[in-house]
Amino acid sequence: MGLRSRRVRYADVASTLALVVALSGGAYAAATLPKGSVDSPQLRPRAVTAPKLSDDAVASRAVLDGSLRSRDFAAGQLLRWRGQWSPAFIYEVGDAVQYQGSSYRARSATSQTPQPGSDWAVLAAGGARGPQGAMGPMGPSSGSWAAGDTEALNCSSSTVVETSITPQHDAQVFATASGTWSTERQGVVLWTNIELSKGTDEVIAGTLPTTQPADAANQDEPLAHSGILAPVTGATPSNYYRLTAGTTYTLRLMAHPIASSCESAQIKVGPAQLSYILVGAPPSGW
């Protein structure tokens, strides 16, 4: 029996052509895929993972607001602002602090003083200190006053009234005293001043003395004294004493009879009041 040729059907030709076109078309598409032709709708959820992205492949403009959460970041990638650096704390990776005008990010768990190195990285370096500005207007004043009883003097110096000062900020002190004094002999001379001591009775600052003679015996004479305190050495109008914040000082009104005038005369000083106000300290270098 002889061979008979098979008759080609239209369905066979169509399926063969479809297969060739599909294969050749797929290869063509893979080889010539235009840039930007694949967008979010063409991607399955979680199809793109970190290993498939090169460094800097995703710019900030490609990230939608609110699309990232803290859980999307590794430990230490997000900054946690902790404010002023304190030696009392141990900072963790990612903690950010401020220290001496610069800001730092912790690169490891540390309690070391911030400085560039293995523990800290600089976020923003502080600039150079600018020139000293002009002294501003006087700010709100603070102060107090104290009253003293009558003191009897016999040609010897004495504290008439005193009070303590603990300033909350560096400041000058302006002190004033008022009251009366008397003596049993005309012509007795009394000089007064206001003194400042710190820690001990050693005088560190004061006002220039005021001399006040008695015009008559057994007569109340006005006692008045005021001024800004200056160092006890080299006291000049531009060299006022600067009190340090948090330090306790003692302020005293002192009375000093001049021995050559009083001899054995009794002198009474007071009652008297001593008051002060704290004002902004002058710039360094005055």
SVG drawing of the C-alpha trace seen along z (x, -y; Angstrom):
<svg xmlns="http://www.w3.org/2000/svg" viewBox="-8 -122 52 124">
<polyline fill="none" stroke="black" stroke-width="0.4" points="0.0,0.0 1.5,-3.4 2.0,-6.5 -0.6,-9.1 0.3,-12.8 -1.4,-14.4 -3.6,-17.3 -2.6,-20.5 -5.4,-22.2 -5.9,-25.9 -6.0,-25.3 -2.5,-23.8 -1.0,-26.7 -2.7,-29.3 -1.5,-27.6 2.1,-27.4 2.1,-31.0 0.7,-32.1 3.5,-30.2 6.2,-31.7 4.8,-35.2 4.4,-34.7 8.0,-33.5 9.6,-36.1 7.4,-38.9 8.3,-38.0 12.0,-38.0 11.7,-41.3 9.8,-42.9 12.4,-41.7 15.2,-43.0 13.8,-46.4 11.6,-47.3 11.4,-51.1 12.5,-53.1 9.6,-53.9 7.2,-51.4 6.9,-49.5 5.0,-51.4 3.3,-50.5 0.2,-48.9 2.5,-46.4 4.2,-45.2 2.8,-42.7 2.8,-43.5 6.3,-43.1 7.8,-42.2 10.6,-44.8 12.7,-44.1 15.8,-45.8 18.3,-43.4 16.9,-44.3 17.6,-48.0 20.9,-49.7 22.3,-52.4 20.4,-55.8 18.0,-54.1 15.0,-55.6 15.0,-59.4 12.9,-61.3 10.6,-62.6 9.6,-59.0 8.4,-58.3 4.8,-59.3 4.1,-61.2 3.1,-58.9 4.2,-55.8 7.1,-55.0 6.7,-54.0 9.3,-53.7 9.2,-49.9 10.5,-50.3 13.9,-51.5 16.7,-49.6 17.8,-50.4 19.8,-53.7 18.6,-54.9 16.1,-57.4 17.3,-60.3 15.9,-60.7 16.5,-64.3 17.6,-64.2 18.3,-67.9 21.3,-69.2 24.0,-66.5 24.3,-65.3 27.0,-63.1 24.4,-61.4 22.9,-59.4 24.0,-56.6 23.0,-57.4 21.9,-54.8 22.6,-54.6 20.6,-57.2 20.3,-59.6 21.0,-63.2 22.2,-65.9 23.4,-69.5 26.8,-70.3 28.7,-73.6 26.9,-74.9 27.1,-71.8 24.7,-68.8 25.8,-65.2 24.4,-61.7 25.4,-58.7 27.1,-56.0 27.2,-53.6 26.0,-53.3 28.0,-55.9 28.2,-58.4 31.4,-60.0 31.5,-63.8 30.4,-64.5 33.2,-64.9 33.8,-63.5 35.0,-59.9 33.8,-56.4 31.1,-57.3 29.7,-60.5 29.2,-61.9 28.7,-65.6 25.2,-66.6 25.7,-70.3 28.9,-72.1 28.6,-75.3 30.0,-78.4 32.7,-80.7 31.7,-83.0 30.7,-86.4 31.9,-89.8 30.6,-91.1 27.5,-93.1 26.6,-96.3 25.3,-96.2 21.5,-96.0 19.0,-97.9 18.7,-97.1 16.4,-94.1 14.0,-93.5 15.7,-94.1 15.6,-91.8 16.6,-92.8 15.8,-92.8 16.2,-94.9 17.0,-94.4 16.6,-96.6 19.0,-96.9 18.5,-98.1 20.4,-101.0 24.1,-100.2 26.2,-101.9 29.8,-102.6 32.7,-103.7 35.2,-104.9 35.2,-101.4 33.9,-100.1 30.8,-98.1 28.3,-96.3 25.1,-98.3 22.9,-95.9 23.6,-93.0 21.8,-90.7 22.7,-87.8 22.6,-87.6 22.5,-84.5 22.0,-85.8 20.4,-83.5 22.5,-85.0 25.8,-86.9 25.1,-90.5 26.3,-93.7 24.8,-94.8 23.6,-98.3 23.2,-98.9 21.7,-101.7 21.5,-102.4 19.4,-104.9 18.9,-105.7 20.1,-108.1 23.0,-108.4 23.9,-110.7 26.7,-111.4 27.1,-113.2 29.8,-115.5 29.6,-117.9 32.3,-117.5 32.6,-113.8 33.0,-112.4 31.5,-109.1 32.3,-107.5 30.2,-104.7 30.4,-102.3 28.8,-99.1 30.9,-96.0 30.5,-92.6 32.1,-89.3 32.0,-85.8 32.4,-82.6 34.4,-84.3 34.6,-87.7 37.2,-88.8 35.9,-91.9 36.0,-91.4 34.1,-94.5 32.5,-97.6 31.4,-101.2 33.6,-104.3 33.2,-105.7 31.0,-108.6 32.1,-111.0 29.4,-112.5 30.2,-115.0 27.9,-115.6 26.6,-119.2 25.4,-119.1 25.5,-117.0 22.7,-114.5 21.0,-115.3 19.8,-112.8 22.0,-113.1 20.9,-111.6 22.7,-108.5 22.6,-107.9 24.9,-105.9 24.5,-104.2 26.6,-102.9 27.5,-100.1 30.0,-97.7 33.5,-97.6 36.5,-95.4 38.4,-96.5 41.5,-97.0 41.5,-99.5 37.9,-100.6 37.0,-102.8 33.6,-103.7 34.1,-101.2 35.4,-98.3 32.3,-97.1 32.3,-93.8 30.6,-90.9 28.6,-88.5 28.6,-84.9 25.3,-83.0 24.5,-80.5 27.2,-81.9 26.1,-83.3 27.5,-86.7 27.0,-88.8 26.2,-92.5 26.9,-94.8 26.5,-98.5 29.6,-99.5 30.1,-102.5 33.6,-103.7 34.1,-106.6 37.2,-108.6 39.3,-108.1 40.9,-111.5 37.4,-113.1 35.5,-110.9 38.0,-110.1 35.7,-108.5 32.4,-109.9 29.5,-107.5 28.0,-107.2 24.7,-105.6 23.9,-104.4 20.4,-103.4 17.9,-102.3 19.0,-101.8 17.9,-99.9 20.1,-98.3 18.7,-97.3 20.0,-96.2 19.0,-95.4 20.8,-93.1 21.4,-94.4 22.9,-92.9 26.6,-92.4 28.9,-94.3 30.5,-92.5 33.7,-90.5 36.8,-92.7 35.3,-95.8"/>
</svg>
